[in-house]
Amino acid sequence: MVGKAGRCRGATSLLAVAAIFLVISQTGLGSEAQVKEKGRAMKLKNSALLNNQDIPSKYTCDGADVSPPLIWNNPPNGAKAFALISDDPDAPVGTWVHWVIYDLPGDAKELPEGVPTQESLPNGVKQGVNDFKKVGYGGPCPPQGPAHRYFFKLYALDRPTNLKPRATKQQLLDAMKGHILGEAQLIGKYQR
């Protein structure tokens, strides 16, 4: 049997937990949802590719297989680093990872065409391993058949991941948990 004092302490504890949950849910600290500031949303663009349009063969295994130029604007306040994942959810074996690049500095606004396929790049930028088992970008190379969709997902982070080079997509996703300030994506299509 619990006395009046025990019930009172229990109710106070319950109210404290509820208040903490309310603060977390209002500030967004408890979720990975994109944070949109008033009238601002981070945008990812490519001068050679319009959203939901065909990817030029230059950026595929049928061409030079170089990474496309990407630019972004309106990063959320407090962004200290960026990461980018490119993958194909339409691959016959499940989602196929084409590019994992991370720890881009917070003042970065672009990735130039043809990023070298090296583990470490200037300014602390690192590249992970794609599903071709190679470091850096590996362009679309689908089997014959319907067009595949290729997602380029940019993440603004409140801190660098501090992962070593050669991280996998899953390792990057794990390192970003709780640190994503905003997201933007661009989708391209390619068919052989």
Salt bridges, closest charged atoms under 4 A:
GLU37 OE1 - ARG40 NE 3.70
ASP62 OD1 - ARG192 NH2 2.97
ASP87 OD2 - LYS153 NZ 3.08
ASP87 OD2 - LYS169 NZ 2.64
ASP88 OD2 - HIS148 ND1 2.72
ASP90 OD1 - ARG149 NH2 2.81
ASP103 OD2 - LYS126 NZ 2.83
GLU113 OE2 - LYS58 NZ 3.05
GLU119 OE2 - ARG166 NH1 3.29
ASP158 OD1 - HIS179 ND1 2.79
ASP174 OD1 - LYS177 NZ 3.64
